[in-house]
Amino acid sequence: MLDTKGIKLSEVDRKYPRIFQKLGYDVLLDTDSMYKPKVISTFEMCINTILTLLFMKPGQYPSLPEIGIDIESYLMEYADDPSIPQTIKDKLAEQCNRLSISGITVDCYFDKTSEGIDALVIEVTGDAQTTFGSDTNKALIGISYNKLNELYLHKAYL
């Protein structure tokens, strides 16, 4: 019979000690191999927060009107403006500071996909404390349009 009581903090502390969880714990709407709620590391939580900030539009949450980057609006003009990666990097740094997200370094640059389509690449590197319990300390987020002109996102942990 499955344990339906949920996860206990003592179970999580063995994998992610509290001193390494600067942002607290995040439970997903998913289960782990023991059919318990899945808890992710601080680094994965930072990546998810960055993705949320990238896709949110400013003013989407009335209590935080300046949070959100609306990455889709930048992708239409990135071929013409080489300053866009720095602008996105600065906005991400400012909004991460506002949300008290620390222990990560964000870099943005343009690249081309294998099909020759321009893509924005966001490289996130975590420090030793932030990546404790993670398999890696670096993640790449690639954002572009596919052949059907739909927004395409690919996330990879290196």
C-alpha positions as CSV (number, residue, x, y, z in Angstrom):
1,M,0.0,0.0,0.0
2,L,1.3,3.5,-0.8
3,D,2.2,6.0,1.9
4,T,-0.4,8.8,1.4
5,K,0.8,10.9,4.3
6,G,3.2,12.9,2.3
7,I,6.8,13.8,2.9
8,K,8.4,14.6,6.2
9,L,11.0,17.3,6.6
10,S,13.4,14.8,8.2
11,E,13.3,12.8,4.9
12,V,14.3,15.9,2.9
13,D,17.0,17.0,5.4
14,R,19.0,13.9,4.6
15,K,19.2,14.9,0.9
16,Y,19.0,18.7,1.2
17,P,20.2,20.0,4.6
18,R,18.5,23.3,5.7
19,I,21.7,25.3,5.7
20,F,22.1,24.6,1.9
21,Q,18.5,25.5,1.1
22,K,18.7,29.3,1.0
23,L,15.3,29.6,-0.7
24,G,13.6,26.9,1.3
25,Y,12.1,23.7,-0.1
26,D,10.0,23.4,-3.3
27,V,7.6,20.4,-3.8
28,L,6.5,19.6,-7.3
29,L,3.2,18.2,-8.4
30,D,5.1,15.0,-9.2
31,T,6.2,12.0,-7.2
32,D,9.7,10.5,-6.7
33,S,10.6,6.8,-7.0
34,M,9.0,6.1,-3.6
35,Y,5.7,7.7,-4.6
36,K,6.3,10.7,-2.3
37,P,6.0,14.3,-3.3
38,K,9.1,15.2,-5.3
39,V,11.3,17.9,-3.7
40,I,13.8,19.7,-5.9
41,S,17.2,21.3,-5.0
42,T,17.8,25.0,-4.7
43,F,19.6,25.1,-8.0
44,E,16.6,23.5,-9.8
45,M,14.3,26.0,-8.0
46,C,16.5,28.9,-9.2
47,I,16.3,27.6,-12.8
48,N,12.5,27.4,-12.5
49,T,12.4,30.9,-11.1
50,I,14.5,32.3,-14.0
51,L,12.2,30.6,-16.5
52,T,9.1,32.1,-14.8
53,L,10.8,35.6,-14.8
54,L,11.6,35.2,-18.5
55,F,8.1,34.4,-19.6
56,M,6.2,36.6,-17.2
57,K,5.0,40.0,-18.5
58,P,5.6,43.0,-16.3
59,G,2.5,43.8,-14.4
60,Q,1.2,40.2,-14.5
61,Y,1.1,40.2,-10.7
62,P,-0.3,43.4,-9.4
63,S,1.6,43.1,-6.1
64,L,4.9,42.9,-8.0
65,P,4.3,45.1,-11.1
66,E,7.9,45.4,-12.2
67,I,8.6,41.6,-12.1
68,G,8.7,39.9,-15.4
69,I,10.8,40.2,-18.6
70,D,8.4,39.1,-21.4
71,I,11.1,37.3,-23.4
72,E,8.8,36.9,-26.4
73,S,8.9,40.6,-27.1
74,Y,12.7,40.5,-27.3
75,L,12.9,37.5,-29.5
76,M,11.2,39.4,-32.4
77,E,13.9,42.0,-32.5
78,Y,17.1,40.2,-31.3
79,A,18.5,39.9,-34.9
80,D,18.7,43.7,-35.2
81,D,19.9,44.7,-31.7
82,P,23.2,43.2,-30.3
83,S,22.6,44.8,-26.9
84,I,19.6,42.6,-26.1
85,P,21.6,39.8,-24.3
86,Q,23.1,42.4,-21.9
87,T,19.7,43.9,-21.4
88,I,18.1,40.6,-20.5
89,K,21.1,39.7,-18.3
90,D,20.8,43.0,-16.4
91,K,17.0,42.6,-16.0
92,L,17.4,39.0,-14.7
93,A,20.1,40.1,-12.2
94,E,17.9,43.0,-10.9
95,Q,14.8,40.8,-10.6
96,C,16.7,37.9,-8.9
97,N,18.1,40.4,-6.4
98,R,14.6,41.8,-5.8
99,L,13.4,38.2,-5.1
100,S,16.5,37.5,-2.9
101,I,17.8,34.7,-5.2
102,S,21.5,34.4,-4.7
103,G,24.3,31.9,-5.4
104,I,23.8,31.9,-9.2
105,T,25.6,33.6,-12.1
106,V,23.6,34.3,-15.2
107,D,25.0,34.9,-18.7
108,C,23.1,35.6,-21.9
109,Y,24.3,35.3,-25.5
110,F,23.0,34.5,-29.0
111,D,23.7,31.3,-30.9
112,K,22.3,29.4,-33.9
113,T,20.4,26.1,-33.7
114,S,21.3,23.2,-36.0
115,E,18.7,24.4,-38.4
116,G,20.4,27.9,-38.6
117,I,17.7,29.6,-36.5
118,D,18.9,32.3,-34.1
119,A,18.5,31.4,-30.5
120,L,18.9,33.2,-27.2
121,V,21.0,31.1,-24.8
122,I,20.9,31.7,-21.0
123,E,23.7,30.1,-19.0
124,V,23.1,29.7,-15.3
125,T,26.0,28.6,-13.0
126,G,25.5,27.9,-9.4
127,D,27.9,28.1,-6.5
128,A,28.8,25.1,-4.3
129,Q,26.2,25.9,-1.7
130,T,23.3,26.5,-4.2
131,T,24.1,23.3,-6.2
132,F,24.4,21.0,-3.2
133,G,22.4,17.9,-3.9
134,S,22.3,18.6,-7.7
135,D,24.1,16.5,-10.2
136,T,25.5,19.6,-11.9
137,N,26.3,23.3,-11.3
138,K,25.5,24.6,-14.8
139,A,22.3,24.8,-16.9
140,L,21.6,26.1,-20.4
141,I,18.3,27.5,-21.4
142,G,17.8,27.9,-25.1
143,I,14.9,30.0,-26.4
144,S,14.0,30.5,-30.1
145,Y,11.2,30.0,-32.6
146,N,10.6,26.7,-34.4
147,K,9.7,26.3,-38.1
148,L,6.0,27.0,-37.3
149,N,7.0,30.3,-35.7
150,E,6.1,29.0,-32.2
151,L,8.2,29.8,-29.2
152,Y,10.5,27.0,-28.4
153,L,12.4,26.3,-25.1
154,H,15.0,23.8,-24.4
155,K,16.6,23.4,-20.9
156,A,19.7,21.2,-20.3
157,Y,21.8,20.5,-17.2
158,L,25.5,20.2,-18.0
